[in-house]
Amino acid sequence: MRDREMGVGRLNAAIVLMLLGTPPSLEAQTRLDTVISRLRPGQTIRVTSRDFLGGRAEGRLAGIQDGVLRLQPADSPDIPLAGIDSVWVRGRATVKGAIVGAVVLGVTGYLVVNCSGQNDCPGYQGPAGAAAGLAGGALVGALIGAAIPRWRPRYGAAAPAAGFQWNPNRPYDLAFKYRF
């Protein structure tokens, strides 16, 4: 029997690729009546349905009565609950903006302080620059993200996913696939 050893670097890379390549969990879809019960009047929603002309309606939720979803403005079509294909709720991209801002300015702060050309600087300046960049970037990113509307699927839409896909017919081909 022949034993094979994998170096620590290769082992770590293999574990990371396996974790990134795993599909998202297959949870049961939330029932429509549960999603509808969680909606609040005045909330901006987008509904797709094959039961009305145009297939998509968007507006503020006026209420639900007699199995029909009503939107504001008043000229919006009444949507029967039985024909709803998907429900989307409008929110803000505050968290995503904070994460992007923190990463970008954190890395930038570290590089600016660490690569400023001073060879005699103390060792804490790089991490301090990164911390200042993280905090400032999170704040600026959150403020920018709060101004950006973002539609979030609540029922009937494919969830975002990302991962690696390997083609067994082409063993050296590894592709990164994503869906947003």
Summary of the structure (lengths in Angstrom):
residues: 180
radius of gyration: 24.2
end to end distance: 46.6
largest distance: 76.5
contacts: 448
relative contact order: 0.15
helix: 37%
strand: 28%
